[in-house]
Amino acid sequence: MAYVISDACVSCGSCAPECPVEAISQGDTQYNIDPNICIDCGTCAAICPVEAISPGN
């Protein structure tokens, strides 16, 4: 199950360089995680300063 980024994202960019599979990219208003690439490691959630990243449903 891929992680997801909520609307709480402030587009700080701290998550993208931490992703070991480069599943995170900058979108129009916030960063996005590609569920087809995400390996569910949780590294991005651990680094997010506003806790905007969580396991998907």
NORPERA-V985322 format. One record per backbone hydrogen bond with DSSP energy under -1.0 kcal/mol. CO is the residue of the C=O (numbers start at 1). NH is the residue of the N-H. E is the energy in kcal/mol with one decimal. If there is no record, write none. Layout:
{{CO & NH & E} {CO & NH & E}}
This chain:
{{2 & 56 & -1.9} {4 & 54 & -2.2} {6 & 9 & -1.7} {15 & 18 & -1.1} {16 & 19 & -1.0} {23 & 34 & -2.8} {25 & 32 & -3.1} {30 & 27 & -2.0} {32 & 25 & -2.4} {34 & 37 & -1.5} {34 & 38 & -2.3} {42 & 46 & -1.9} {43 & 47 & -1.2} {44 & 48 & -1.3} {52 & 6 & -3.3} {54 & 4 & -3.0}}
